[in-house]
Amino acid sequence: MDKGVYCLVFENHECTVRVGALGNLTFRAGWHIYVGSALGSGGLKRLGRHISLAHLRDKQPKWHVDYLLTNPGFSLRYAIFAVTQERCECRLAQALSDSGIPGFGCSDCSCSSHLLFRQHDPKEEILTAFRELTSDPVIKTIINPQV
């Protein structure tokens, strides 16, 4: 089972979303990058779960990112991932850190956030960060026209 690190990239309208214990969060219109790890037993199959959740939207959220995946104000546009055995999601989040949502997706580490905001499509910036940290990244485009 391939393991790795990934970014989910969302485009969204300005909206407020209730995110579990974090409460109501207000999101600016633009692009959000969620940085995650796929080092667990399921490995990169986790991406399949995220993608199916974004298309179904009727599942009960479990993780912080699930609240975005199931919210009609957010559209999952693509995922970028790399196969690695190294725990590098925190370094990736820090490399992309600029404007984050405090406490989002980082309850198991000391990062300030694993959800980052950009006004424009961050694809090239993410690819550069991946190349500096790990092996060649792979892009998976998502067809999800909600936004």
Protein Blocks (a to p, Z undefined) as FASTA:
>chain_A
ZZdddddddddddddddehjnopadddedddddddddfbfnlmmlmmmmmmmmmnopacc
fbfmlmmmmpmkbccfbdcddddfbdcklmmmmmmgmbdcehiaplmbcbfbfcdcdfbd
cklmmmmmmmmmmccddddddddfkZZ
